[in-house]
Amino acid sequence: MIILEFNTREHTLDATFFDESPQYYDNVMTIKYFEGFYEVLQKQSNGKNAPLFRVPLSSTVIKYTHE
């Protein structure tokens, strides 16, 4: 199971892939649905959002916080 913990106020993401240690990402702007996957978008230094990674819908849980 993949667990994504997305803080929409801080624009941070903790991603746990199959019982490994969580990986931390900052400047995460959104998570969107894309052809059977969730696509995580991160703001780049040029100000544009670019895909960081994709994870399958069937094995992913997303937890949103707004604090």
C-alpha positions as CSV (number, residue, x, y, z in Angstrom):
1,M,0.0,0.0,0.0
2,I,1.2,3.5,-0.8
3,I,0.2,6.3,1.6
4,L,0.4,9.9,0.6
5,E,-0.1,12.5,3.4
6,F,-0.6,15.9,1.7
7,N,-0.7,19.1,3.7
8,T,-2.5,21.6,1.4
9,R,-1.6,24.6,3.5
10,E,2.1,23.9,3.8
11,H,2.4,22.3,0.4
12,T,4.3,19.3,1.7
13,L,3.9,15.6,1.1
14,D,5.0,12.6,3.1
15,A,5.0,9.5,0.9
16,T,5.3,6.0,2.3
17,F,5.9,3.3,-0.4
18,F,5.1,-0.2,0.8
19,D,6.2,-0.1,4.4
20,E,9.4,1.8,3.7
21,S,10.4,5.0,5.6
22,P,8.4,8.1,4.6
23,Q,9.9,10.3,2.0
24,Y,9.4,14.1,2.4
25,Y,8.7,16.5,-0.5
26,D,8.1,20.2,-0.4
27,N,6.6,22.6,-2.9
28,V,3.9,20.0,-3.7
29,M,1.0,22.0,-5.3
30,T,-1.6,19.4,-6.1
31,I,-2.4,15.7,-6.6
32,K,-4.6,15.0,-9.6
33,Y,-6.2,12.0,-11.2
34,F,-4.5,11.1,-14.5
35,E,-5.5,8.0,-16.5
36,G,-5.7,5.5,-13.6
37,F,-3.0,7.1,-11.6
38,Y,-2.6,9.9,-9.0
39,E,0.0,12.4,-10.3
40,V,1.9,14.5,-7.8
41,L,2.8,17.9,-9.1
42,Q,5.6,20.0,-7.6
43,K,6.4,23.7,-8.2
44,Q,9.7,24.0,-10.0
45,S,12.2,26.9,-9.8
46,N,10.8,28.4,-13.0
47,G,7.4,28.7,-11.3
48,K,5.7,26.0,-13.3
49,N,4.3,22.8,-11.9
50,A,5.8,19.5,-13.1
51,P,5.0,15.9,-12.4
52,L,7.1,14.5,-9.5
53,F,5.8,10.9,-9.7
54,R,2.6,8.8,-10.4
55,V,1.1,6.1,-8.3
56,P,-1.7,3.6,-9.1
57,L,-5.2,4.4,-7.8
58,S,-5.7,0.8,-6.8
59,S,-2.9,0.7,-4.2
60,T,-2.9,4.3,-2.9
61,V,-4.5,6.1,0.1
62,I,-4.3,9.9,0.3
63,K,-4.7,11.7,3.6
64,Y,-5.3,15.4,3.3
65,T,-4.6,17.9,6.1
66,H,-5.3,21.6,5.9
67,E,-3.4,22.9,8.9
